[in-house]
Amino acid sequence: MRIVDEIMTSAPPDLVYQVAADVERWPHILAHYRSVRMLERAASGGGIVEMSAWRPFKGFRWPTWWTSEMRLDPEKREVHYHHIIGVTNGMNVVWQIRAVGKGTHIKLVHEWEGPRWPVIGRPAAQLVILPIFVHGIAVLTLAGVSREAERLNA
């Protein structure tokens, strides 16, 4: 299963990449992020990262959390994650940041087979986890990263 979220921003791609890769700042610039903590830091700037965010709904917020292996690819301006702990264990995520005209196209791709729950795992992923939780958090994150990059570029 694959879910793709995209946004255009007027900020330059290198700056967008910097903001997207600096996940430890996310709780300060993204209201829906509760915490981000590097558990292990790789020399390349990635590592093992523990993240938690709120999935807002009308009238309440649902807490979510996961741990990922994070890998940075500055040449391609990509940030890769492989979820290793949490409901989304096994999910692969890539941020793709590309120059388009005078702006930047940000594409966020989530790929996952769903949780390994007998019978209900795949339907739960297709009907609830991916469209409601992953997509709901992703669009807020894309908008917030775009907004911060544009603010820094002003």
VMD Tcl script that builds the backbone (N, CA, C; Angstrom):
set m [mol new atoms 462]
animate dup $m
set s [atomselect $m all]
$s set {name element resname resid chain x y z} {
  {N N MET 1 A 0.847 -1.168 0.000}
  {CA C MET 1 A 0.000 0.000 0.000}
  {C C MET 1 A 0.893 1.231 0.000}
  {N N ARG 2 A 0.406 2.231 -0.685}
  {CA C ARG 2 A 1.205 3.452 -0.855}
  {C C ARG 2 A 0.292 4.653 -0.709}
  {N N ILE 3 A 0.785 5.650 0.021}
  {CA C ILE 3 A 0.055 6.907 0.131}
  {C C ILE 3 A 1.053 8.026 -0.151}
  {N N VAL 4 A 0.637 8.977 -0.993}
  {CA C VAL 4 A 1.513 10.070 -1.415}
  {C C VAL 4 A 0.844 11.387 -1.064}
  {N N ASP 5 A 1.592 12.258 -0.408}
  {CA C ASP 5 A 1.143 13.620 -0.108}
  {C C ASP 5 A 2.171 14.571 -0.696}
  {N N GLU 6 A 1.696 15.696 -1.248}
  {CA C GLU 6 A 2.581 16.628 -1.934}
  {C C GLU 6 A 2.187 18.064 -1.637}
  {N N ILE 7 A 3.191 18.943 -1.768}
  {CA C ILE 7 A 2.943 20.373 -1.586}
  {C C ILE 7 A 3.998 21.142 -2.377}
  {N N MET 8 A 3.636 22.315 -2.828}
  {CA C MET 8 A 4.582 23.242 -3.455}
  {C C MET 8 A 4.867 24.354 -2.451}
  {N N THR 9 A 6.108 24.825 -2.473}
  {CA C THR 9 A 6.495 25.932 -1.612}
  {C C THR 9 A 7.385 26.884 -2.397}
  {N N SER 10 A 7.413 28.132 -1.981}
  {CA C SER 10 A 8.252 29.116 -2.660}
  {C C SER 10 A 9.689 29.112 -2.128}
  {N N ALA 11 A 9.942 28.392 -1.054}
  {CA C ALA 11 A 11.290 28.339 -0.473}
  {C C ALA 11 A 12.215 27.506 -1.370}
  {N N PRO 12 A 13.523 27.800 -1.361}
  {CA C PRO 12 A 14.465 27.040 -2.187}
  {C C PRO 12 A 14.651 25.602 -1.665}
  {N N PRO 13 A 14.936 24.662 -2.562}
  {CA C PRO 13 A 15.002 23.256 -2.173}
  {C C PRO 13 A 16.040 22.934 -1.091}
  {N N ASP 14 A 17.197 23.568 -1.116}
  {CA C ASP 14 A 18.202 23.269 -0.080}
  {C C ASP 14 A 17.706 23.656 1.307}
  {N N LEU 15 A 16.993 24.772 1.389}
  {CA C LEU 15 A 16.445 25.205 2.670}
  {C C LEU 15 A 15.318 24.265 3.118}
  {N N VAL 16 A 14.473 23.862 2.196}
  {CA C VAL 16 A 13.402 22.908 2.526}
  {C C VAL 16 A 14.018 21.613 3.045}
  {N N TYR 17 A 15.057 21.138 2.384}
  {CA C TYR 17 A 15.739 19.921 2.829}
  {C C TYR 17 A 16.279 20.084 4.244}
  {N N GLN 18 A 16.898 21.217 4.524}
  {CA C GLN 18 A 17.428 21.483 5.872}
  {C C GLN 18 A 16.328 21.383 6.921}
  {N N VAL 19 A 15.203 22.009 6.672}
  {CA C VAL 19 A 14.090 22.003 7.627}
  {C C VAL 19 A 13.525 20.590 7.771}
  {N N ALA 20 A 13.364 19.887 6.652}
  {CA C ALA 20 A 12.826 18.523 6.695}
  {C C ALA 20 A 13.763 17.567 7.437}
  {N N ALA 21 A 15.054 17.755 7.282}
  {CA C ALA 21 A 16.036 16.857 7.898}
  {C C ALA 21 A 16.299 17.167 9.367}
  {N N ASP 22 A 16.000 18.382 9.795}
  {CA C ASP 22 A 16.265 18.801 11.180}
  {C C ASP 22 A 15.075 18.430 12.069}
  {N N VAL 23 A 14.831 17.131 12.211}
  {CA C VAL 23 A 13.631 16.638 12.894}
  {C C VAL 23 A 13.580 17.002 14.379}
  {N N GLU 24 A 14.717 17.215 14.984}
  {CA C GLU 24 A 14.706 17.576 16.405}
  {C C GLU 24 A 14.073 18.949 16.644}
  {N N ARG 25 A 14.007 19.787 15.631}
  {CA C ARG 25 A 13.349 21.099 15.738}
  {C C ARG 25 A 11.846 21.017 15.501}
  {N N TRP 26 A 11.373 19.907 14.939}
  {CA C TRP 26 A 9.965 19.814 14.565}
  {C C TRP 26 A 8.998 20.149 15.693}
  {N N PRO 27 A 9.210 19.700 16.919}
  {CA C PRO 27 A 8.238 20.066 17.965}
  {C C PRO 27 A 8.163 21.583 18.206}
  {N N HIS 28 A 9.190 22.323 17.811}
  {CA C HIS 28 A 9.199 23.780 17.997}
  {C C HIS 28 A 8.519 24.506 16.838}
  {N N ILE 29 A 8.463 23.863 15.670}
  {CA C ILE 29 A 7.885 24.538 14.501}
  {C C ILE 29 A 6.574 23.900 14.033}
  {N N LEU 30 A 6.260 22.708 14.533}
  {CA C LEU 30 A 5.042 21.993 14.139}
  {C C LEU 30 A 4.193 21.746 15.376}
  {N N ALA 31 A 3.058 22.396 15.455}
  {CA C ALA 31 A 2.214 22.322 16.656}
  {C C ALA 31 A 1.717 20.915 16.956}
  {N N HIS 32 A 1.607 20.062 15.942}
  {CA C HIS 32 A 1.085 18.715 16.166}
  {C C HIS 32 A 2.159 17.720 16.605}
  {N N TYR 33 A 3.427 18.102 16.575}
  {CA C TYR 33 A 4.488 17.206 17.043}
  {C C TYR 33 A 4.703 17.377 18.532}
  {N N ARG 34 A 4.607 16.268 19.255}
  {CA C ARG 34 A 4.786 16.283 20.710}
  {C C ARG 34 A 6.257 16.213 21.081}
  {N N SER 35 A 7.011 15.312 20.438}
  {CA C SER 35 A 8.432 15.184 20.742}
  {C C SER 35 A 9.152 14.452 19.625}
  {N N VAL 36 A 10.442 14.736 19.508}
  {CA C VAL 36 A 11.349 14.024 18.616}
  {C C VAL 36 A 12.662 13.877 19.380}
  {N N ARG 37 A 13.140 12.639 19.431}
  {CA C ARG 37 A 14.372 12.384 20.186}
  {C C ARG 37 A 15.259 11.435 19.391}
  {N N MET 38 A 16.512 11.850 19.181}
  {CA C MET 38 A 17.480 10.973 18.526}
  {C C MET 38 A 17.983 9.986 19.572}
  {N N LEU 39 A 17.717 8.717 19.353}
  {CA C LEU 39 A 18.179 7.679 20.274}
  {C C LEU 39 A 19.605 7.270 19.949}
  {N N GLU 40 A 19.924 7.248 18.666}
  {CA C GLU 40 A 21.284 6.982 18.184}
  {C C GLU 40 A 21.525 7.918 17.016}
  {N N ARG 41 A 22.679 8.558 17.007}
  {CA C ARG 41 A 22.984 9.497 15.923}
  {C C ARG 41 A 24.065 8.886 15.040}
  {N N ALA 42 A 23.801 8.809 13.749}
  {CA C ALA 42 A 24.781 8.328 12.780}
  {C C ALA 42 A 25.676 9.482 12.352}
  {N N ALA 43 A 26.885 9.177 11.937}
  {CA C ALA 43 A 27.813 10.210 11.477}
  {C C ALA 43 A 27.242 10.973 10.289}
  {N N SER 44 A 26.372 10.327 9.513}
  {CA C SER 44 A 25.763 10.941 8.335}
  {C C SER 44 A 24.660 11.941 8.683}
  {N N GLY 45 A 24.292 12.027 9.967}
  {CA C GLY 45 A 23.237 12.944 10.391}
  {C C GLY 45 A 21.919 12.263 10.652}
  {N N GLY 46 A 21.749 11.056 10.173}
  {CA C GLY 46 A 20.540 10.284 10.454}
  {C C GLY 46 A 20.705 9.533 11.764}
  {N N GLY 47 A 20.060 8.379 11.863}
  {CA C GLY 47 A 20.169 7.559 13.059}
  {C C GLY 47 A 18.825 6.975 13.436}
  {N N ILE 48 A 18.705 6.600 14.685}
  {CA C ILE 48 A 17.450 6.065 15.208}
  {C C ILE 48 A 16.720 7.211 15.889}
  {N N VAL 49 A 15.505 7.480 15.437}
  {CA C VAL 49 A 14.754 8.628 15.938}
  {C C VAL 49 A 13.388 8.169 16.447}
  {N N GLU 50 A 13.059 8.647 17.634}
  {CA C GLU 50 A 11.750 8.377 18.256}
  {C C GLU 50 A 10.893 9.622 18.078}
  {N N MET 51 A 9.698 9.443 17.517}
  {CA C MET 51 A 8.838 10.589 17.227}
  {C C MET 51 A 7.449 10.355 17.802}
  {N N SER 52 A 6.809 11.443 18.191}
  {CA C SER 52 A 5.406 11.355 18.606}
  {C C SER 52 A 4.692 12.626 18.153}
  {N N ALA 53 A 3.455 12.421 17.723}
  {CA C ALA 53 A 2.659 13.536 17.209}
  {C C ALA 53 A 1.208 13.349 17.614}
  {N N TRP 54 A 0.490 14.439 17.597}
  {CA C TRP 54 A -0.957 14.395 17.789}
  {C C TRP 54 A -1.612 14.270 16.431}
  {N N ARG 55 A -2.648 13.438 16.337}
  {CA C ARG 55 A -3.519 13.449 15.158}
  {C C ARG 55 A -4.770 14.183 15.602}
  {N N PRO 56 A -4.903 15.451 15.175}
  {CA C PRO 56 A -6.060 16.223 15.627}
  {C C PRO 56 A -7.354 15.784 14.936}
  {N N PHE 57 A -8.396 15.757 15.716}
  {CA C PHE 57 A -9.753 15.529 15.236}
  {C C PHE 57 A -10.594 16.669 15.797}
  {N N LYS 58 A -11.797 16.824 15.330}
  {CA C LYS 58 A -12.665 17.874 15.838}
  {C C LYS 58 A -12.971 17.598 17.313}
  {N N GLY 59 A -12.469 18.439 18.181}
  {CA C GLY 59 A -12.764 18.316 19.605}
  {C C GLY 59 A -11.779 17.512 20.435}
  {N N PHE 60 A -10.846 16.763 19.785}
  {CA C PHE 60 A -9.853 16.026 20.565}
  {C C PHE 60 A -8.628 15.703 19.707}
  {N N ARG 61 A -7.560 15.273 20.380}
  {CA C ARG 61 A -6.321 14.891 19.700}
  {C C ARG 61 A -5.957 13.462 20.103}
  {N N TRP 62 A -5.551 12.648 19.137}
  {CA C TRP 62 A -5.158 11.268 19.391}
  {C C TRP 62 A -3.632 11.197 19.385}
  {N N PRO 63 A -3.008 10.684 20.460}
  {CA C PRO 63 A -1.545 10.596 20.492}
  {C C PRO 63 A -1.034 9.429 19.631}
  {N N THR 64 A 0.006 9.686 18.858}
  {CA C THR 64 A 0.657 8.652 18.067}
  {C C THR 64 A 2.146 8.670 18.371}
  {N N TRP 65 A 2.832 7.559 18.132}
  {CA C TRP 65 A 4.283 7.502 18.322}
  {C C TRP 65 A 4.859 6.372 17.475}
  {N N TRP 66 A 6.136 6.492 17.144}
  {CA C TRP 66 A 6.846 5.486 16.370}
  {C C TRP 66 A 8.344 5.745 16.492}
  {N N THR 67 A 9.134 4.731 16.165}
  {CA C THR 67 A 10.585 4.846 16.125}
  {C C THR 67 A 11.043 4.398 14.753}
  {N N SER 68 A 11.984 5.159 14.171}
  {CA C SER 68 A 12.442 4.892 12.806}
  {C C SER 68 A 13.951 4.939 12.695}
  {N N GLU 69 A 14.440 4.214 11.710}
  {CA C GLU 69 A 15.814 4.411 11.249}
  {C C GLU 69 A 15.731 5.523 10.211}
  {N N MET 70 A 16.479 6.585 10.421}
  {CA C MET 70 A 16.448 7.750 9.538}
  {C C MET 70 A 17.758 7.802 8.759}
  {N N ARG 71 A 17.648 7.999 7.450}
  {CA C ARG 71 A 18.834 8.108 6.596}
  {C C ARG 71 A 18.705 9.356 5.733}
  {N N LEU 72 A 19.754 10.163 5.712}
  {CA C LEU 72 A 19.765 11.398 4.928}
  {C C LEU 72 A 20.523 11.199 3.626}
  {N N ASP 73 A 20.006 11.766 2.551}
  {CA C ASP 73 A 20.674 11.758 1.253}
  {C C ASP 73 A 20.697 13.195 0.741}
  {N N PRO 74 A 21.702 13.981 1.182}
  {CA C PRO 74 A 21.733 15.399 0.812}
  {C C PRO 74 A 21.905 15.636 -0.690}
  {N N GLU 75 A 22.586 14.745 -1.403}
  {CA C GLU 75 A 22.766 14.939 -2.842}
  {C C GLU 75 A 21.432 14.899 -3.585}
  {N N LYS 76 A 20.568 13.975 -3.205}
  {CA C LYS 76 A 19.244 13.874 -3.827}
  {C C LYS 76 A 18.207 14.722 -3.109}
  {N N ARG 77 A 18.581 15.323 -1.987}
  {CA C ARG 77 A 17.649 16.052 -1.118}
  {C C ARG 77 A 16.505 15.139 -0.718}
  {N N GLU 78 A 16.845 13.981 -0.152}
  {CA C GLU 78 A 15.848 13.031 0.321}
  {C C GLU 78 A 16.115 12.655 1.768}
  {N N VAL 79 A 15.040 12.448 2.491}
  {CA C VAL 79 A 15.110 11.944 3.866}
  {C C VAL 79 A 14.316 10.637 3.870}
  {N N HIS 80 A 14.974 9.563 4.301}
  {CA C HIS 80 A 14.362 8.232 4.302}
  {C C HIS 80 A 14.152 7.754 5.733}
  {N N TYR 81 A 13.041 7.085 5.944}
  {CA C TYR 81 A 12.745 6.473 7.242}
  {C C TYR 81 A 12.300 5.031 7.021}
  {N N HIS 82 A 12.688 4.179 7.939}
  {CA C HIS 82 A 12.145 2.823 8.004}
  {C C HIS 82 A 11.657 2.643 9.438}
  {N N HIS 83 A 10.336 2.532 9.620}
  {CA C HIS 83 A 9.757 2.413 10.961}
  {C C HIS 83 A 10.109 1.052 11.556}
  {N N ILE 84 A 10.633 1.074 12.777}
  {CA C ILE 84 A 11.086 -0.164 13.420}
  {C C ILE 84 A 10.337 -0.489 14.707}
  {N N ILE 85 A 9.627 0.471 15.261}
  {CA C ILE 85 A 8.839 0.255 16.477}
  {C C ILE 85 A 7.553 1.065 16.351}
  {N N GLY 86 A 6.443 0.475 16.786}
  {CA C GLY 86 A 5.152 1.148 16.770}
  {C C GLY 86 A 4.173 0.417 15.861}
  {N N VAL 87 A 2.948 0.913 15.812}
  {CA C VAL 87 A 1.908 0.308 14.983}
  {C C VAL 87 A 2.354 0.248 13.525}
  {N N THR 88 A 3.117 1.234 13.073}
  {CA C THR 88 A 3.537 1.315 11.677}
  {C C THR 88 A 4.879 0.617 11.421}
  {N N ASN 89 A 5.265 -0.301 12.283}
  {CA C ASN 89 A 6.496 -1.072 12.117}
  {C C ASN 89 A 6.564 -1.639 10.690}
  {N N GLY 90 A 7.703 -1.442 10.037}
  {CA C GLY 90 A 7.890 -1.924 8.673}
  {C C GLY 90 A 7.585 -0.895 7.602}
  {N N MET 91 A 7.009 0.239 7.950}
  {CA C MET 91 A 6.681 1.277 6.967}
  {C C MET 91 A 7.961 1.942 6.460}
  {N N ASN 92 A 7.992 2.204 5.160}
  {CA C ASN 92 A 9.079 2.974 4.548}
  {C C ASN 92 A 8.527 4.318 4.117}
  {N N VAL 93 A 9.291 5.363 4.416}
  {CA C VAL 93 A 8.869 6.732 4.133}
  {C C VAL 93 A 10.023 7.448 3.444}
  {N N VAL 94 A 9.702 8.239 2.439}
  {CA C VAL 94 A 10.731 9.070 1.815}
  {C C VAL 94 A 10.173 10.467 1.554}
  {N N TRP 95 A 10.973 11.456 1.949}
  {CA C TRP 95 A 10.733 12.849 1.599}
  {C C TRP 95 A 11.558 13.109 0.343}
  {N N GLN 96 A 10.906 13.548 -0.734}
  {CA C GLN 96 A 11.601 13.885 -1.972}
  {C C GLN 96 A 11.415 15.374 -2.217}
  {N N ILE 97 A 12.527 16.080 -2.304}
  {CA C ILE 97 A 12.497 17.543 -2.406}
  {C C ILE 97 A 13.160 17.932 -3.724}
  {N N ARG 98 A 12.375 18.560 -4.622}
  {CA C ARG 98 A 12.850 18.857 -5.966}
  {C C ARG 98 A 12.560 20.312 -6.334}
  {N N ALA 99 A 13.550 20.940 -6.982}
  {CA C ALA 99 A 13.359 22.290 -7.510}
  {C C ALA 99 A 12.377 22.232 -8.671}
  {N N VAL 100 A 11.413 23.144 -8.663}
  {CA C VAL 100 A 10.445 23.274 -9.753}
  {C C VAL 100 A 10.272 24.763 -10.010}
  {N N GLY 101 A 10.766 25.221 -11.145}
  {CA C GLY 101 A 10.694 26.649 -11.446}
  {C C GLY 101 A 11.415 27.437 -10.366}
  {N N LYS 102 A 10.719 28.415 -9.802}
  {CA C LYS 102 A 11.312 29.227 -8.727}
  {C C LYS 102 A 10.962 28.691 -7.349}
  {N N GLY 103 A 10.333 27.535 -7.283}
  {CA C GLY 103 A 9.917 26.974 -6.004}
  {C C GLY 103 A 10.426 25.568 -5.802}
  {N N THR 104 A 9.752 24.874 -4.911}
  {CA C THR 104 A 10.149 23.518 -4.541}
  {C C THR 104 A 8.908 22.639 -4.410}
  {N N HIS 105 A 9.010 21.451 -4.963}
  {CA C HIS 105 A 7.967 20.439 -4.831}
  {C C HIS 105 A 8.436 19.460 -3.758}
  {N N ILE 106 A 7.590 19.244 -2.756}
  {CA C ILE 106 A 7.897 18.288 -1.691}
  {C C ILE 106 A 6.902 17.135 -1.827}
  {N N LYS 107 A 7.436 15.938 -1.962}
  {CA C LYS 107 A 6.608 14.736 -2.059}
  {C C LYS 107 A 6.959 13.836 -0.879}
  {N N LEU 108 A 5.946 13.404 -0.185}
  {CA C LEU 108 A 6.103 12.526 0.973}
  {C C LEU 108 A 5.411 11.209 0.647}
  {N N VAL 109 A 6.188 10.135 0.542}
  {CA C VAL 109 A 5.676 8.825 0.134}
  {C C VAL 109 A 5.787 7.852 1.308}
  {N N HIS 110 A 4.658 7.229 1.651}
  {CA C HIS 110 A 4.608 6.182 2.673}
  {C C HIS 110 A 4.250 4.869 1.990}
  {N N GLU 111 A 5.049 3.827 2.220}
  {CA C GLU 111 A 4.768 2.498 1.683}
  {C C GLU 111 A 4.779 1.494 2.827}
  {N N TRP 112 A 3.764 0.616 2.822}
  {CA C TRP 112 A 3.600 -0.277 3.971}
  {C C TRP 112 A 2.644 -1.399 3.629}
  {N N GLU 113 A 2.893 -2.549 4.170}
  {CA C GLU 113 A 2.002 -3.696 3.994}
  {C C GLU 113 A 0.955 -3.781 5.103}
  {N N GLY 114 A 1.039 -2.903 6.067}
  {CA C GLY 114 A 0.090 -2.914 7.177}
  {C C GLY 114 A 0.629 -3.702 8.356}
  {N N PRO 115 A -0.052 -3.594 9.486}
  {CA C PRO 115 A 0.400 -4.321 10.671}
  {C C PRO 115 A 0.188 -5.827 10.495}
  {N N ARG 116 A 0.986 -6.593 11.170}
  {CA C ARG 116 A 0.895 -8.063 11.068}
  {C C ARG 116 A -0.132 -8.614 12.037}
  {N N TRP 117 A -1.318 -8.053 11.971}
  {CA C TRP 117 A -2.424 -8.527 12.792}
  {C C TRP 117 A -3.225 -9.523 11.955}
  {N N PRO 118 A -3.499 -10.687 12.481}
  {CA C PRO 118 A -4.277 -11.653 11.705}
  {C C PRO 118 A -5.628 -11.067 11.278}
  {N N VAL 119 A -6.000 -11.330 10.078}
  {CA C VAL 119 A -7.274 -10.983 9.448}
  {C C VAL 119 A -7.484 -9.474 9.290}
  {N N ILE 120 A -7.331 -8.675 10.339}
  {CA C ILE 120 A -7.700 -7.258 10.273}
  {C C ILE 120 A -6.546 -6.314 9.954}
  {N N GLY 121 A -5.298 -6.814 9.872}
  {CA C GLY 121 A -4.149 -5.930 9.667}
  {C C GLY 121 A -4.226 -5.088 8.416}
  {N N ARG 122 A -4.407 -5.722 7.280}
  {CA C ARG 122 A -4.456 -4.976 6.016}
  {C C ARG 122 A -5.678 -4.058 5.929}
  {N N PRO 123 A -6.891 -4.542 6.263}
  {CA C PRO 123 A -8.033 -3.614 6.245}
  {C C PRO 123 A -7.853 -2.438 7.213}
  {N N ALA 124 A -7.274 -2.676 8.380}
  {CA C ALA 124 A -7.044 -1.580 9.335}
  {C C ALA 124 A -6.118 -0.535 8.732}
  {N N ALA 125 A -5.075 -0.995 8.034}
  {CA C ALA 125 A -4.148 -0.067 7.391}
  {C C ALA 125 A -4.836 0.700 6.270}
  {N N GLN 126 A -5.583 -0.003 5.412}
  {CA C GLN 126 A -6.231 0.623 4.255}
  {C C GLN 126 A -7.338 1.589 4.638}
  {N N LEU 127 A -8.099 1.241 5.662}
  {CA C LEU 127 A -9.295 2.014 5.999}
  {C C LEU 127 A -9.089 3.064 7.090}
  {N N VAL 128 A -8.116 2.832 7.975}
  {CA C VAL 128 A -7.965 3.734 9.120}
  {C C VAL 128 A -6.551 4.301 9.245}
  {N N ILE 129 A -5.557 3.442 9.378}
  {CA C ILE 129 A -4.208 3.905 9.732}
  {C C ILE 129 A -3.626 4.819 8.652}
  {N N LEU 130 A -3.619 4.351 7.400}
  {CA C LEU 130 A -3.028 5.175 6.339}
  {C C LEU 130 A -3.861 6.406 6.001}
  {N N PRO 131 A -5.144 6.270 5.676}
  {CA C PRO 131 A -5.879 7.469 5.253}
  {C C PRO 131 A -6.207 8.451 6.363}
  {N N ILE 132 A -6.403 7.961 7.570}
  {CA C ILE 132 A -6.827 8.854 8.655}
  {C C ILE 132 A -5.648 9.342 9.484}
  {N N PHE 133 A -4.778 8.437 9.896}
  {CA C PHE 133 A -3.677 8.832 10.763}
  {C C PHE 133 A -2.440 9.283 9.987}
  {N N VAL 134 A -1.897 8.431 9.109}
  {CA C VAL 134 A -0.675 8.778 8.387}
  {C C VAL 134 A -0.901 10.002 7.501}
  {N N HIS 135 A -1.926 9.969 6.675}
  {CA C HIS 135 A -2.221 11.106 5.796}
  {C C HIS 135 A -2.533 12.367 6.619}
  {N N GLY 136 A -3.325 12.213 7.679}
  {CA C GLY 136 A -3.695 13.362 8.514}
  {C C GLY 136 A -2.496 14.060 9.124}
  {N N ILE 137 A -1.517 13.292 9.567}
  {CA C ILE 137 A -0.301 13.869 10.151}
  {C C ILE 137 A 0.614 14.381 9.045}
  {N N ALA 138 A 0.712 13.647 7.942}
  {CA C ALA 138 A 1.610 14.031 6.843}
  {C C ALA 138 A 1.265 15.394 6.251}
  {N N VAL 139 A -0.020 15.656 6.010}
  {CA C VAL 139 A -0.384 16.946 5.403}
  {C C VAL 139 A -0.061 18.114 6.337}
  {N N LEU 140 A -0.234 17.907 7.634}
  {CA C LEU 140 A 0.131 18.954 8.597}
  {C C LEU 140 A 1.649 19.167 8.621}
  {N N THR 141 A 2.388 18.074 8.543}
  {CA C THR 141 A 3.850 18.155 8.573}
  {C C THR 141 A 4.375 18.847 7.316}
  {N N LEU 142 A 3.857 18.469 6.155}
  {CA C LEU 142 A 4.266 19.130 4.916}
  {C C LEU 142 A 3.978 20.626 4.959}
  {N N ALA 143 A 2.792 20.992 5.386}
  {CA C ALA 143 A 2.427 22.409 5.465}
  {C C ALA 143 A 3.335 23.152 6.439}
  {N N GLY 144 A 3.633 22.536 7.570}
  {CA C GLY 144 A 4.482 23.182 8.568}
  {C C GLY 144 A 5.927 23.327 8.119}
  {N N VAL 145 A 6.474 22.305 7.478}
  {CA C VAL 145 A 7.846 22.393 6.957}
  {C C VAL 145 A 7.911 23.451 5.866}
  {N N SER 146 A 6.924 23.489 4.985}
  {CA C SER 146 A 6.867 24.509 3.946}
  {C C SER 146 A 6.810 25.911 4.559}
  {N N ARG 147 A 5.935 26.079 5.525}
  {CA C ARG 147 A 5.759 27.385 6.190}
  {C C ARG 147 A 7.073 27.839 6.848}
  {N N GLU 148 A 7.762 26.915 7.541}
  {CA C GLU 148 A 9.007 27.269 8.213}
  {C C GLU 148 A 10.092 27.616 7.199}
  {N N ALA 149 A 10.206 26.867 6.120}
  {CA C ALA 149 A 11.207 27.161 5.102}
  {C C ALA 149 A 10.933 28.524 4.469}
  {N N GLU 150 A 9.668 28.820 4.201}
  {CA C GLU 150 A 9.321 30.131 3.636}
  {C C GLU 150 A 9.630 31.246 4.638}
  {N N ARG 151 A 9.361 31.014 5.922}
  {CA C ARG 151 A 9.677 32.023 6.946}
  {C C ARG 151 A 11.172 32.293 6.998}
  {N N LEU 152 A 11.973 31.232 6.964}
  {CA C LEU 152 A 13.432 31.380 7.002}
  {C C LEU 152 A 13.976 32.034 5.741}
  {N N ASN 153 A 13.260 31.879 4.641}
  {CA C ASN 153 A 13.701 32.438 3.371}
  {C C ASN 153 A 13.288 33.901 3.198}
  {N N ALA 154 A 12.382 34.385 4.027}
  {CA C ALA 154 A 11.866 35.746 3.869}
  {C C ALA 154 A 12.917 36.807 4.151}
}
mol reanalyze $m
mol bondsrecalc $m
mol representation Tube
mol addrep $m
